[in-house]
Amino acid sequence: MKLNMGTADRTIRTLLAVVIGWLYFTDRVAGTLGLVLLVVAVVFLLTSFVGVCPGYLPFKISTRKGGPA
């Protein structure tokens, strides 16, 4: 797979994942909403570390410099 996430996109996703994790583990969000947000945070972390967002692929979106994937 070609990388389709730029540095800014990856940084924002990582920061959002950290904030969501902090909110969950300090019990500021709990229950079903907390679990859903925690799953979103894990997906954000995985996609930011790998550099590929599967949601971008069908639309040929790329935030990397160099054009579409």
PyMOL commands that set and color helices and strands:
alter all, ss='L'
color gray80, all
select helices_A, chain A and resi 7-25+31-50+57-59
alter helices_A, ss='H'
color red, helices_A
deselect
rebuild
show_as cartoon
